[in-house]
Amino acid sequence: MPISDLSLFNSMAYALDQTTGHIQDIQQSLATGKQVIEPSDNLVNYGQAQLLGARASAVANDINTGQQVQGVLTTADNALAEVGNWLNSAMAVATEAADGSVSTAQMTTLAGQVQSMLQQVIGAGDTEYSGSYMFGGSQTATPPFDANGNYAGDNGSNFATFSDGTKIQNTFDGSAILGDANNGVIGALTALRNALQAGDKVATAATLSQIQAATQSVATARGNIGVNEQALSNFLTNANTESTTLQTSISNLTDVDVAQAALDQQQALLQEQALISMASGLGKIPLVNILT
């Protein structure tokens, strides 16, 4: 059965419309860099990209949280490093003052130095990061130590929890690390200050073992922070690797192949030109031929 000129004209108009739409799709892909933006573009790739995107978002949040915790741990370790330095200075003062040749007046002067060290240690105990106190146990809103070294925190701790269940400790029991006015680091420095103020060489010498024990306590706490820092570093390394892998997978599913898209566009444009040329030829057919 012969095909009428009208049927041929309609078929060509449809083909031209389809080709023009295809060219527009290619141009949009080249402009956005994406070949899959909505389900109708490619349902399977779109669905897979959505699942991978959700995981990528969780990993990005993990990395952001991890970097914040990294700052907390670094700040906490730096604070305790300073405490360690002050304890070394206190040990030197106690050793000097326990010597029989040191006068009472000199011991009073040394007491002033130890008082300054004590205030520095208490200040370290009240170190905060982004508005949260790190050495108050699970209590982060208020300073854990008062001016006299009394502890107002608790013996708990907080943890940052990540999407894969990994937990990193990010607050610490300040009383276990620094003690209070009667124990630990603060207690040792308080005892040393009092002994120096009283001019008591025997009591001064007795603080040497306390200072040594306090130094060990701080070293142990720094070791614990170091373990958390290493665990966090490993976690962040893995998270960054996973993030890169996810982004590559999403890109493979949704990004346009620029070289292929340019070739497709060139071919579509040639096809469009051919159809326009043919349509122009149909326009010269007498109307009677189209209607019959």
DRENVO-884950 format. One line per field, with one value per residue (C-alpha): residue number from 0; residue in three letters; x, y negated, z negated. Coordinates in Angstrom, 2 decimals. Example, Ala and Ser with C-alpha at 12.3 -4.5 7.8 and 13.67 -1.06 7.14 Angstrom:
pos: c(0 | 1)
code: c(ALA | SER)
c1: c(12.30 | 13.67)
c2: c(4.50 | 1.06)
c3: c(-7.80 | -7.14)
END
This chain:
pos: c(0 | 1 | 2 | 3 | 4 | 5 | 6 | 7 | 8 | 9 | 10 | 11 | 12 | 13 | 14 | 15 | 16 | 17 | 18 | 19 | 20 | 21 | 22 | 23 | 24 | 25 | 26 | 27 | 28 | 29 | 30 | 31 | 32 | 33 | 34 | 35 | 36 | 37 | 38 | 39 | 40 | 41 | 42 | 43 | 44 | 45 | 46 | 47 | 48 | 49 | 50 | 51 | 52 | 53 | 54 | 55 | 56 | 57 | 58 | 59 | 60 | 61 | 62 | 63 | 64 | 65 | 66 | 67 | 68 | 69 | 70 | 71 | 72 | 73 | 74 | 75 | 76 | 77 | 78 | 79 | 80 | 81 | 82 | 83 | 84 | 85 | 86 | 87 | 88 | 89 | 90 | 91 | 92 | 93 | 94 | 95 | 96 | 97 | 98 | 99 | 100 | 101 | 102 | 103 | 104 | 105 | 106 | 107 | 108 | 109 | 110 | 111 | 112 | 113 | 114 | 115 | 116 | 117 | 118 | 119 | 120 | 121 | 122 | 123 | 124 | 125 | 126 | 127 | 128 | 129 | 130 | 131 | 132 | 133 | 134 | 135 | 136 | 137 | 138 | 139 | 140 | 141 | 142 | 143 | 144 | 145 | 146 | 147 | 148 | 149 | 150 | 151 | 152 | 153 | 154 | 155 | 156 | 157 | 158 | 159 | 160 | 161 | 162 | 163 | 164 | 165 | 166 | 167 | 168 | 169 | 170 | 171 | 172 | 173 | 174 | 175 | 176 | 177 | 178 | 179 | 180 | 181 | 182 | 183 | 184 | 185 | 186 | 187 | 188 | 189 | 190 | 191 | 192 | 193 | 194 | 195 | 196 | 197 | 198 | 199 | 200 | 201 | 202 | 203 | 204 | 205 | 206 | 207 | 208 | 209 | 210 | 211 | 212 | 213 | 214 | 215 | 216 | 217 | 218 | 219 | 220 | 221 | 222 | 223 | 224 | 225 | 226 | 227 | 228 | 229 | 230 | 231 | 232 | 233 | 234 | 235 | 236 | 237 | 238 | 239 | 240 | 241 | 242 | 243 | 244 | 245 | 246 | 247 | 248 | 249 | 250 | 251 | 252 | 253 | 254 | 255 | 256 | 257 | 258 | 259 | 260 | 261 | 262 | 263 | 264 | 265 | 266 | 267 | 268 | 269 | 270 | 271 | 272 | 273 | 274 | 275 | 276 | 277 | 278 | 279 | 280 | 281 | 282 | 283 | 284 | 285 | 286 | 287 | 288 | 289 | 290 | 291)
code: c(MET | PRO | ILE | SER | ASP | LEU | SER | LEU | PHE | ASN | SER | MET | ALA | TYR | ALA | LEU | ASP | GLN | THR | THR | GLY | HIS | ILE | GLN | ASP | ILE | GLN | GLN | SER | LEU | ALA | THR | GLY | LYS | GLN | VAL | ILE | GLU | PRO | SER | ASP | ASN | LEU | VAL | ASN | TYR | GLY | GLN | ALA | GLN | LEU | LEU | GLY | ALA | ARG | ALA | SER | ALA | VAL | ALA | ASN | ASP | ILE | ASN | THR | GLY | GLN | GLN | VAL | GLN | GLY | VAL | LEU | THR | THR | ALA | ASP | ASN | ALA | LEU | ALA | GLU | VAL | GLY | ASN | TRP | LEU | ASN | SER | ALA | MET | ALA | VAL | ALA | THR | GLU | ALA | ALA | ASP | GLY | SER | VAL | SER | THR | ALA | GLN | MET | THR | THR | LEU | ALA | GLY | GLN | VAL | GLN | SER | MET | LEU | GLN | GLN | VAL | ILE | GLY | ALA | GLY | ASP | THR | GLU | TYR | SER | GLY | SER | TYR | MET | PHE | GLY | GLY | SER | GLN | THR | ALA | THR | PRO | PRO | PHE | ASP | ALA | ASN | GLY | ASN | TYR | ALA | GLY | ASP | ASN | GLY | SER | ASN | PHE | ALA | THR | PHE | SER | ASP | GLY | THR | LYS | ILE | GLN | ASN | THR | PHE | ASP | GLY | SER | ALA | ILE | LEU | GLY | ASP | ALA | ASN | ASN | GLY | VAL | ILE | GLY | ALA | LEU | THR | ALA | LEU | ARG | ASN | ALA | LEU | GLN | ALA | GLY | ASP | LYS | VAL | ALA | THR | ALA | ALA | THR | LEU | SER | GLN | ILE | GLN | ALA | ALA | THR | GLN | SER | VAL | ALA | THR | ALA | ARG | GLY | ASN | ILE | GLY | VAL | ASN | GLU | GLN | ALA | LEU | SER | ASN | PHE | LEU | THR | ASN | ALA | ASN | THR | GLU | SER | THR | THR | LEU | GLN | THR | SER | ILE | SER | ASN | LEU | THR | ASP | VAL | ASP | VAL | ALA | GLN | ALA | ALA | LEU | ASP | GLN | GLN | GLN | ALA | LEU | LEU | GLN | GLU | GLN | ALA | LEU | ILE | SER | MET | ALA | SER | GLY | LEU | GLY | LYS | ILE | PRO | LEU | VAL | ASN | ILE | LEU | THR)
c1: c(0.00 | 1.57 | 2.43 | 0.70 | 2.70 | 0.76 | 1.78 | 5.39 | 5.19 | 3.83 | 6.50 | 9.22 | 7.81 | 7.78 | 11.38 | 12.47 | 10.77 | 12.45 | 15.84 | 15.47 | 14.51 | 17.52 | 19.80 | 18.36 | 18.94 | 22.57 | 23.10 | 21.64 | 23.94 | 26.96 | 25.90 | 25.33 | 27.92 | 25.20 | 23.47 | 21.26 | 19.41 | 15.98 | 14.53 | 13.32 | 16.92 | 17.94 | 15.94 | 18.55 | 21.49 | 19.37 | 18.39 | 21.92 | 23.24 | 20.66 | 21.75 | 25.42 | 24.67 | 23.03 | 26.11 | 28.40 | 26.47 | 26.90 | 30.64 | 31.01 | 29.33 | 31.69 | 34.69 | 33.42 | 32.72 | 36.06 | 37.95 | 36.21 | 37.07 | 40.63 | 40.74 | 39.38 | 41.98 | 44.85 | 43.78 | 43.41 | 46.84 | 48.47 | 46.90 | 48.24 | 51.64 | 51.77 | 50.73 | 53.61 | 56.01 | 54.74 | 55.12 | 58.74 | 59.26 | 57.55 | 59.82 | 62.85 | 61.47 | 60.73 | 64.18 | 65.82 | 63.70 | 64.28 | 67.99 | 69.08 | 70.85 | 67.62 | 66.39 | 62.83 | 62.65 | 63.74 | 61.09 | 58.46 | 59.56 | 59.43 | 55.94 | 54.84 | 56.21 | 54.36 | 51.15 | 51.48 | 52.03 | 48.97 | 46.78 | 48.10 | 47.25 | 43.75 | 43.39 | 44.44 | 41.76 | 39.22 | 40.37 | 37.50 | 37.10 | 34.31 | 32.56 | 32.71 | 34.89 | 36.96 | 37.97 | 34.59 | 33.72 | 30.35 | 29.67 | 30.74 | 28.73 | 30.54 | 34.18 | 35.05 | 37.50 | 37.03 | 39.83 | 40.96 | 41.09 | 37.87 | 36.33 | 32.73 | 32.57 | 31.80 | 33.70 | 31.92 | 33.03 | 31.48 | 32.10 | 31.68 | 29.78 | 30.17 | 27.91 | 29.67 | 29.43 | 32.99 | 33.27 | 36.03 | 36.28 | 36.23 | 35.81 | 37.72 | 37.40 | 39.46 | 39.61 | 41.24 | 43.88 | 44.46 | 42.92 | 41.52 | 42.62 | 43.63 | 44.76 | 46.62 | 48.37 | 46.47 | 46.78 | 50.54 | 51.09 | 48.85 | 50.83 | 54.11 | 52.92 | 51.75 | 55.01 | 57.04 | 54.90 | 55.41 | 59.16 | 58.83 | 61.66 | 60.50 | 57.00 | 58.52 | 60.63 | 57.54 | 55.84 | 58.48 | 56.83 | 53.43 | 54.70 | 56.28 | 52.98 | 51.11 | 53.54 | 52.86 | 49.11 | 49.37 | 51.59 | 49.02 | 46.22 | 48.19 | 48.77 | 45.02 | 44.42 | 47.10 | 45.29 | 42.12 | 44.01 | 45.49 | 42.13 | 40.56 | 43.37 | 42.86 | 39.11 | 39.49 | 41.93 | 39.42 | 36.52 | 38.34 | 39.17 | 35.53 | 34.36 | 36.57 | 35.36 | 31.71 | 32.09 | 33.78 | 30.98 | 28.30 | 30.14 | 30.32 | 26.56 | 25.45 | 28.15 | 28.12 | 30.88 | 31.79 | 33.58 | 30.75 | 28.10 | 29.89 | 29.96 | 26.28 | 25.45 | 27.33 | 25.51 | 22.13 | 22.75 | 23.61 | 20.45 | 18.45 | 19.88 | 19.03 | 15.46 | 15.05 | 16.33 | 13.91 | 11.06 | 11.93 | 11.62 | 8.24 | 7.12 | 7.44 | 4.95 | 1.62 | -1.08 | -3.26 | -0.59 | -0.54 | -4.29 | -4.71)
c2: c(0.00 | -3.31 | -5.82 | -9.17 | -12.34 | -13.51 | -10.42 | -10.93 | -14.57 | -13.67 | -11.00 | -13.45 | -16.10 | -13.58 | -12.53 | -16.16 | -16.84 | -13.81 | -14.80 | -18.38 | -17.11 | -14.79 | -17.69 | -19.73 | -16.85 | -16.56 | -20.30 | -20.23 | -17.34 | -19.21 | -22.37 | -20.59 | -17.87 | -15.37 | -12.78 | -11.49 | -14.17 | -12.63 | -9.10 | -9.45 | -9.91 | -6.42 | -4.82 | -2.24 | -4.67 | -7.30 | -4.86 | -3.62 | -7.19 | -8.13 | -5.25 | -6.08 | -9.77 | -9.01 | -7.09 | -9.85 | -12.39 | -10.27 | -9.88 | -13.63 | -14.24 | -11.71 | -13.54 | -16.90 | -15.52 | -13.71 | -16.88 | -18.66 | -15.81 | -15.95 | -19.57 | -18.58 | -15.86 | -18.04 | -20.83 | -18.41 | -16.89 | -20.31 | -21.34 | -18.24 | -18.71 | -22.10 | -20.53 | -18.09 | -20.99 | -22.74 | -19.53 | -19.28 | -22.84 | -22.02 | -19.01 | -21.25 | -23.75 | -21.03 | -19.51 | -22.91 | -23.90 | -20.59 | -21.42 | -22.62 | -25.67 | -27.35 | -30.09 | -30.64 | -33.82 | -31.95 | -29.28 | -32.00 | -33.26 | -29.72 | -29.33 | -32.25 | -30.45 | -27.25 | -29.22 | -30.51 | -26.95 | -25.79 | -28.43 | -27.46 | -23.80 | -24.70 | -26.82 | -23.84 | -21.79 | -24.38 | -24.22 | -24.38 | -23.78 | -25.48 | -26.35 | -22.85 | -21.94 | -18.81 | -17.80 | -17.81 | -14.19 | -14.18 | -17.75 | -20.20 | -23.38 | -24.77 | -24.94 | -21.71 | -23.33 | -26.38 | -28.78 | -26.58 | -23.41 | -21.86 | -19.57 | -20.18 | -17.71 | -13.99 | -10.80 | -10.13 | -10.79 | -11.57 | -9.91 | -11.00 | -8.25 | -7.82 | -6.29 | -2.91 | -2.66 | -3.81 | -5.73 | -8.15 | -9.56 | -13.36 | -14.39 | -13.21 | -12.84 | -15.79 | -14.53 | -11.26 | -13.19 | -16.35 | -15.43 | -18.21 | -20.48 | -17.43 | -14.84 | -14.30 | -17.06 | -19.91 | -18.34 | -17.85 | -21.45 | -22.70 | -20.66 | -21.96 | -25.58 | -25.18 | -23.53 | -26.31 | -28.99 | -27.34 | -27.03 | -23.27 | -21.44 | -17.97 | -18.56 | -20.02 | -16.90 | -14.73 | -16.31 | -14.92 | -11.50 | -13.16 | -15.21 | -12.12 | -10.21 | -13.20 | -13.33 | -9.66 | -10.28 | -13.01 | -10.84 | -8.03 | -10.42 | -11.72 | -8.13 | -7.53 | -10.66 | -9.47 | -6.16 | -8.06 | -10.35 | -7.37 | -5.60 | -8.80 | -9.33 | -5.80 | -6.35 | -9.63 | -8.04 | -5.30 | -7.78 | -10.00 | -6.97 | -5.85 | -9.37 | -9.45 | -6.00 | -6.99 | -10.22 | -8.35 | -5.77 | -8.48 | -10.31 | -7.16 | -6.71 | -10.28 | -12.34 | -12.89 | -11.51 | -14.82 | -13.34 | -10.93 | -13.62 | -15.97 | -13.21 | -12.42 | -16.11 | -16.36 | -13.33 | -14.61 | -18.00 | -16.31 | -14.25 | -17.39 | -19.16 | -16.17 | -16.07 | -19.81 | -19.42 | -16.59 | -18.54 | -21.47 | -19.14 | -17.95 | -21.56 | -21.75 | -18.92 | -20.19 | -20.37 | -17.97 | -15.28 | -15.75 | -15.60 | -12.47)
c3: c(0.00 | 1.05 | -1.67 | -1.22 | -1.18 | -4.26 | -6.23 | -5.19 | -6.20 | -9.65 | -10.15 | -9.26 | -11.57 | -14.41 | -13.66 | -13.56 | -16.87 | -18.47 | -17.12 | -18.34 | -21.81 | -21.82 | -20.93 | -23.80 | -26.22 | -25.08 | -25.44 | -28.95 | -29.89 | -28.58 | -30.45 | -33.78 | -33.42 | -34.35 | -32.24 | -35.07 | -37.02 | -37.54 | -37.45 | -33.87 | -32.70 | -33.86 | -36.64 | -37.67 | -37.73 | -39.48 | -42.25 | -42.77 | -42.85 | -45.47 | -47.73 | -47.29 | -47.85 | -51.19 | -52.29 | -50.98 | -53.05 | -56.18 | -55.50 | -54.92 | -58.28 | -59.88 | -58.46 | -59.69 | -63.18 | -63.21 | -62.40 | -65.28 | -67.67 | -66.38 | -67.52 | -70.94 | -71.44 | -70.26 | -72.60 | -75.53 | -74.90 | -74.61 | -77.94 | -79.68 | -78.07 | -79.76 | -83.06 | -82.67 | -82.17 | -85.32 | -87.30 | -86.16 | -87.33 | -90.63 | -91.07 | -90.60 | -93.14 | -95.71 | -95.26 | -95.68 | -98.69 | -100.49 | -100.60 | -104.02 | -102.62 | -101.41 | -103.73 | -104.91 | -102.87 | -99.79 | -100.45 | -100.62 | -97.21 | -95.83 | -97.29 | -95.10 | -92.05 | -92.95 | -93.51 | -89.95 | -88.69 | -90.63 | -89.02 | -85.61 | -86.25 | -87.42 | -84.29 | -82.18 | -83.90 | -82.76 | -79.13 | -76.66 | -72.95 | -71.00 | -74.24 | -75.78 | -78.76 | -78.20 | -81.72 | -83.47 | -82.74 | -81.02 | -82.20 | -79.48 | -80.12 | -83.19 | -84.36 | -86.21 | -88.65 | -90.87 | -91.76 | -94.68 | -92.60 | -93.88 | -91.26 | -90.17 | -87.28 | -87.37 | -86.62 | -83.34 | -79.78 | -76.41 | -73.07 | -69.46 | -67.65 | -63.89 | -61.27 | -61.33 | -65.13 | -65.85 | -69.13 | -70.12 | -73.63 | -73.60 | -77.26 | -80.31 | -84.07 | -85.29 | -88.87 | -87.73 | -85.80 | -87.86 | -91.20 | -93.38 | -96.21 | -98.29 | -95.75 | -92.51 | -90.60 | -92.21 | -95.66 | -95.25 | -94.17 | -96.97 | -99.51 | -98.10 | -98.25 | -101.85 | -102.90 | -101.32 | -102.90 | -106.29 | -105.72 | -106.41 | -104.62 | -105.74 | -104.38 | -101.23 | -100.69 | -101.27 | -98.25 | -95.88 | -95.75 | -95.28 | -92.38 | -90.82 | -91.09 | -89.64 | -86.72 | -86.00 | -86.14 | -83.54 | -81.33 | -81.51 | -80.58 | -77.62 | -76.54 | -76.60 | -74.53 | -72.12 | -71.67 | -70.82 | -68.45 | -66.61 | -66.37 | -65.05 | -62.54 | -61.20 | -61.03 | -59.12 | -56.67 | -55.90 | -55.75 | -53.27 | -51.12 | -51.21 | -50.37 | -47.29 | -46.19 | -46.66 | -44.73 | -41.88 | -41.80 | -41.80 | -39.05 | -36.94 | -37.33 | -36.71 | -35.00 | -31.26 | -29.05 | -27.46 | -24.45 | -23.71 | -24.28 | -21.87 | -19.25 | -19.83 | -19.48 | -16.21 | -14.82 | -16.02 | -14.43 | -11.13 | -11.40 | -12.17 | -9.11 | -6.92 | -8.20 | -7.68 | -4.13 | -3.45 | -5.01 | -2.76 | 0.21 | -0.96 | -1.11 | 2.68 | 3.24 | 4.56 | 1.90 | 3.90 | 3.50 | -0.27 | -0.62 | 1.53)
END
